[in-house]
Amino acid sequence: MIGCLCIHGFTGGPYEVEPLAQYLQERTNWLIETPCLPGHGEQLQLKGVTYDQWLQTAEEELQKLLNKCDTVYLVGFSMGGVIAGYLATKYSVQKLVLLSAAVYYINPKQMFSDIRGMVRDSFTGRLKENPLFVRYKTKIVHTPLTATLEFRKLVSEVRPMLKEISVPTLIVQGEKDGIVPLKSAHYLYKTIRSPVKKLLFLPSSGHLVCHGPDRQQLFGEVEKFLQENLS
């Protein structure tokens, strides 16, 4: 049996990777898991949660899949990509997919573009309809500074380990991502030592690539990558 673990991002939840998980579920008989990391989900409760709890939960979910499946794939989005990279250095998984993986974060140029859009909408009375404003307003209110520091600690700990990744890896990056800059994807491609690795840039997508305008291309490329060389 084939298993696939999909890990969401910081201040997010399984909904961030759900469209891709559903796409794969409809086209395969794989066991696909989309766990929720501690403090995350639709209602954020991040106060007092530490980064090692996120790692531990993801590790436990991977161990469950490894006990059930002969072949296991890892898919990680944003912070989940950092966690997936960490797991790929410790466990025998067959393939790795990194979506908007946050080894670097905050893309100033795109962020200012997004802010300009919010300002424009505020002058036309449409700010409350702006999806970025709605999403990030909620996250800012419910994300304590301590949680952000834990996220930074996680990235700092895992980044030096990425050179140890040796499994086939697909690196996906939205070109309009205001959170994770393009240099993050380039860094991953340069650093990961696997001889089989691919960069996929999505020209119209922001950070949430599984929900973006290029998502059908994304889903197809991920499926193709994971299905390749299956006996």
DAHU-V140272 format. One line per field, one symbol per residue. phi: phi as a letter, one per 20 degrees, with the letter a starting at -180 (. if undefined). psi: psi as a letter, one per 20 degrees, with the letter a starting at -180 (. if undefined). Layout:
BEGIN
phi = ???
psi = ???
END
This chain:
BEGIN
phi = .ddcdddfdfmdaggfdggfffgfffdbdfeddcfdfgndofdfcefnedfffffffffffffffffdcfccddccdlfffffffgffedcedebccddlfefcbmdgfffffffgfffgfffemdgfeffffffffffffddfggfffffffgfffegfeffefcegcdddbffdfeddfgffffffffefegfdbbdcddfdeefeffdefefffggffffgffegmff
psi = qpqppppaapjbahhhigggggghhhirkqoppmrpqpiaahopmipipqhhhggggggghghgghhhqhppqppppdhhhgghgghhihqnrhqppoolplhqqongghghggghhggghhhjjjgiiohgggghgghghjoqhhghhhghggghhhgiihiipiqpppppppikoigorhhgghgghhgpjpioqqpopohjqbgmhijrijhhgggghgggghipjp.
END
